[in-house]
Amino acid sequence: MTEKQKLLILSQPQRATLEGLSNRRPQLPTDAVRDELATLGLVVKQGAKWALTPQGKKVLAASSNRRNSGGFSV
């Protein structure tokens, strides 16, 4: 599976969660969407906090670039 295919799979809640993690918003102890992102390898738990993996940062950057360039969002 390529990165572009993974981008298309991300739903709005998943993108919002990725953005929230990158902005260091407070995280709930249990979050099903975040668990899905962890399964995809986009986020990782570091102690009590969650952080984006390098792959997660790429996906977030690509999705925000696409949105800002006037393209369509999936």
Protein Blocks (a to p, Z undefined) as FASTA:
>chain_A
ZZklmmmmpcfklmmmmmmmmnopacdfbdfklmmmmmnopaccehjbccddfklmmmmm
mmmmmmmnopacZZ
